[in-house]
Amino acid sequence: MSNQFEWFDAARFGMFIHWGVYTMGATAVWQKSFERLTDEQYDRYVKHFNPDRFNPEEWARLARRAGMKYFVFTSKHHDGYCLFDSQYTEYKYHHQDLLCKVIDAFRSEGLRVGVYYSLPDWHHPNYPRDARHPQHADPQLSDFNPYTEYLHHQVRELLSHYGKIDLLWFDGSYPDTEHIWNTPKLNDMIHSLQPEILVSRLPGYSDFDTPEQTIPRQGLFDDNGMPVRWEGCQVLHGEWGYIRDKKWKTSAELVQMLVRHASRGGNLLLNVGPTSRGALDEHTVELLEELGKWMDWNGRSIYNCSGAPAEFPEPEGCRYTWNAEKKTLYVHFLTWPDHRIDLPNLAGKVEYAQLLADGGEIRFREYLPGNVHGPEDPAPGTLRLALPIESPKNCPVPVIELFLQN
């Protein structure tokens, strides 16, 4: 494993933070585009943006308690409004460098640093009016080169003024745009300033794939069938930024989501959306605290784990994760079976089994190939676990830890 990717593959769980003046509309981060707002109309949000409850230390503590190992913060979204002190624009928050405060807070809690930067910019006069631009129907097009220079200058600022940046997360590109962003030059600059950085969604130069609000059924693979590194970005409800009316995922659904990502070799980047005043709403806090309780007891089935070897197929209702270094297989129960469960191809390979919820032994029976079996017995090679009658209380996804023999 390359040292460049070692922390990322071990982490498995991060916090995505969408925050900006768009939260004042309390409807969508894309509000300016959806409602075709002009700069003048959108300026009502810029004028009244007052994050008087901004407390990144609280965000960072909550992320750490939830079991997250890194974060990604929106330094500039598609609306072009900057939350960092860029010398190349006045379209920014002037009272303090919000990005700097966020990075310092999360770094002090031991989390790796990720910065999100939008390639499109609906405010810059030289950004072309593509189909997503709020005024895309306007036939007037601008010279793109000044915006490309602006973009490169701002990325240089982000990678020069905030210490080590572990992850640069671009967004908003579209096919065949390498020449528009001048990505070869941009990529060279990025790695000259931060040699160990990981880069996401830069056309032609991304270090991993980022499926959005979907989980690949079997993970991701290249044309040669080799696994592809990936990170799924997901939301707590139906929107990236803060909105008032939303249908929340449950804590059980979020735990299952995390397990489904890790079991297919992916990371989960779970989004939160603070209010325009800078506070996380109570339900967000409750959900992350519930996630943290599960991770506190079961985190070792997620960290440093990947999908299980193909020789160990998962039984229905379960997801496996695998720690190759420790030769430990983790069985995650999305549904709790009745008394027992049969695990194919594991007979003769397991030294000990225990339930992570209480550390208690789980006894098993091995149906070894070549032994005499009755008509009611499972297939040869099966390991049958004897389970408690009831699922562990207050544990949305119980986990059994299998220590494999050397």
HUGILIN-V336258 format. One record per helix or strand of 3 or more residues. SS is the DSSP state (A for helix, B for strand). FROM is the first residue (numbers start at 1). TO is the last residue. Records with the same first field share a line. If there is no record, write none. Layout:
SS->FROM-TO  FROM-TO
This chain:
A->3-11  21-25  31-34  39-48  56-65  98-108  145-160  178-181  183-193  251-262  282-301
B->13-17  70-76  112-118  167-171  198-200  230-234  266-272  318-323  328-333  340-343  350-355  364-367  382-386  399-404
